[in-house]
Amino acid sequence: MKTVAIIQARMGSTRLPGKILKDLMGKSVLQHVIERVMQSQSIDEIVIATTTLNSDDAVVDEAVKCGVKYFRGSEDDVLGRYYGAAKENNAEIVVRITSDCPLIDPIVTDQVVNYFKNHKIYDVVTNASSDLSKRTYPRGLDTEVFSFAVLEKAFRHADKQYQREHVTPYIYENSQEIYYYKNAIDFSRYRWTLDTKEDFELIKEVYRHLYKGIHNFYLPDILKIMERYPELVQINAHVEQKKLLSKKG
């Protein structure tokens, strides 16, 4: 079954405008995300889902530069944009990743995707959750996997504003079979996503320690840096995750 990773990406950001094209060790944040997702063995294709706004022409240019496909859709109807990207590219299995995760781990992503493929009873397999009791991976390694059929059902039936402004609320609210993929050790206290200048400072420090021009560092390597330099965790320890009601991606 064709497995497509769809990466939400747009220049608009309330906390850190233009964050996905910020320079990180000579490349954009988005390019790093793409390069890391490209290492996944379970994904057949990558598509950048951006908006039709002129400001997102730069996102399209970056996708072309990185050699991946793109789809342009509504800024506000993110679910519709996501559905359009999946339909246009004949996705049968959809892997949802956001563009603010330059520490995304392709090994972890493969584990989540393969669990979905091997356990067909589930509508969704995810290592991400707003419910911290179900989250064991650092925020920033988030991977959600579902079938195109599940996405299409959400696209056709979601009728509340917040269900359109985000991709998965309708799916979670109307699915009986959801599997929360968990790590043996709980690392959910770590925040490795990019939403504020403090987040960017932390990510830059991780890259300074580990990035030498190639992406050969993953969850265990980043954890070692966190343990060796515990002061890094404090850089963005006070940052709270945005609530669902605001647009993302």
N, C-alpha and C positions, 0 to 999 in steps of 0.2 A: 504494500500500500504506500502511495506517495506521501512522504512525510515532509511537511513544509514548516520551517521556522519563520514566523512572522514577527518582525521587530517593529514595535510602535516607535515612531520618531517624529518629533516636530520641534521647531525652534522656540515656540512659546513655552515659557515656564514661569510660574508666578514667583518662585523662590530664587531661581538662578537662570535668568534668561540666556538662551543660546548655549546651554550647558553641554549639549551633545556634540557640538563642534568646537568646544574648548580644546586647546592644545595640551596634550598629555604626552610628554617625552617625544615630541616631534610628529605626532599623529593626532587626529581628532579622537575624542572619546568614542564616537560612533564607529570609527575604523577599528579601534581596539575591540569593541563589542563584536563586530562582524568577524574579525580575525579569530577571536576565541570561539565563536559559534561555528565557524568553518571547520574547526577541529573535531566537531561532533561526528561520530561514526554512524549515528542513527538518523541523521537529517539529510534529506535528498536535495533540498533547495532552501535558499534564504530570500525572503522578500521584505523590503522596507515599506511599511505602511505609513505614509505621511499625508499631509493635507494639500488642498488646492490653493492655499494662500501663497502669495508671491514670496513671502518670507521663507517658505519651505522649498523654494527652488534650490537653495543651498544644500538641503538634505538630499534632494534628487541628484545633484551634482556629485555629492559624496558617495551615494550608492553606486552611481555609474563608475566613479573612480575606483571603487572597491570591487567592481565586477559582479554586483548582485542586482537582482530585479527590484523594481519599486512599484508601488500602487499609490495613487492619489485619490483621496476622498474627503468627506466632510470633516471639518475641524471638530464640530460638536457631537455628531453621531459617530463616535469611535467604534461602536459595535458594527454599524453599517460599513464603515471604512475597512474594518478587519474582515468582515464577511466578503466584501468585494475583492480584497486581496487574496483570500483563500479560494474563492470561486474562480477568479481569473487564472489562477495558477494550478487549478485542478488538484487542490490539496484533499487528501483523504484523511490524513491525520494532521492536526494543527498543533504546533508547539509555540506557545505564547511566551515571548521574551520582550522586555522593555529596553529601550536604548540607554537607560541611565545605569547600566550594570557592567562597567568595564572590568569587573573582576568575576564575571560569570564563568562558571567552571564547566567545560564541555564534558568532563567525565561524569559529573553529577547530573548534568542534563541527559546524558545517555542513559544513566541508571533510571531516571524518571520515565523517559520515553520507552525504554525497553520493558519496564514494568507494565506500562499501559498496553503495549503490544502483546505481552504475554498473559495479561489478565483482562480478557475482553468483556468481563461483566461490568467494568467501571465506565461511567460517563466521563469522569475526570480523574486524572492522577496528578497530584501537585505536591511540591515541597514547600509551598507558600500558603500562608493563611494569616488573616488579620487576627485570628484567635491564637494568641501566643502559646497556648497549651498544645496546639497542634503543629507548631513550628519548631524545627530543630536545626535548620540551616541558617547561616547568616543572611540577613536581608541584603539582597544584591546577587544572590545565586538562584533567584526565583525562576522556576520553570513550571508551566502549566500545560498539560497535554489533554486534548479531547478530539473527538472525531468531527469531521465536517458536518455530519448530520446533526450533532448536538449544537454546533455553532449556528447552523441554518435555522434550527428550531428557535434558538434565542433571537436571531435576527427577525424572524417572522412574528414572534409573539411578545417580545419585550415592548412594553408601552409606557413605562415610567421614565422620566428624564434621566435619573441616575443609572438606569439600566441601559440607556443608549450612550451615555457619556463614558461608560466603562464597558469592557468586553465581557466580563464574566459574572456580574451579579445575578442576572437572570438564570444562568446555568447553575450556579450554586443554590439558588433559591428553589429551583424546580427539578433538581436531580436527586435521586435516591441513592445512587451508587457513586460516592466520592471517596477516593483513597488518598489519605495524606501520607506521602512518602517521607519516612523519618530516618534520620541518622542515628546510629547507636549512641552517640554522645550529643548532648544538646549544646549547640553553638549559636542559638538564636539571640544571644545577648549582643552579638556583633552586628554592626551596621556598616555594610560595604556598598551601599547604593549611593547614587549621586543626586542630591536634591538641594543642597545648600553649599555655601562656600566652605563650611567646616568639613562636610563630606568630601569635597574636592581636595582639601588639604590632606586628609587622611589617605585618599586614594593615590595622590601624588607621592606620598611617603612610601606607600607599598610599592609603587612602580619604581621609585628611586632605589629601593633595596633589591628588587627582584627582576625588573625588566631590563634585559640586555639586548634588545632588538628583536627578540623572538618570544613567543608566548609558550614558555615551558615551565610555568609555575601555576600551581593549583591550590585547592583548599588546604592540604597539609602544609604547603610551603608558606602560605599566608598566615596560617595559625602559628607557625614557628616564629614569624616576625612579630606577631602580636604578643607572644609570650616573652620574647627576648626584649621587646621594647614596650612594656605595658603602658607607657605614657601615650602611645599612639591611640589607644582606645579612648582616652579622655578628650581627644580632639573634637569628636562629634558625639560624645556620650549624652549630651543634653538635648540633641535634636530629636524631635518627635515626628513620627511618620504622619504624612498628610492624611486627613480623613477621606472617606470614600466619596463624599459629595463634591469634591473638587475634581476637575478634569485632569486626566493623566494620559500622556501619549498623544 
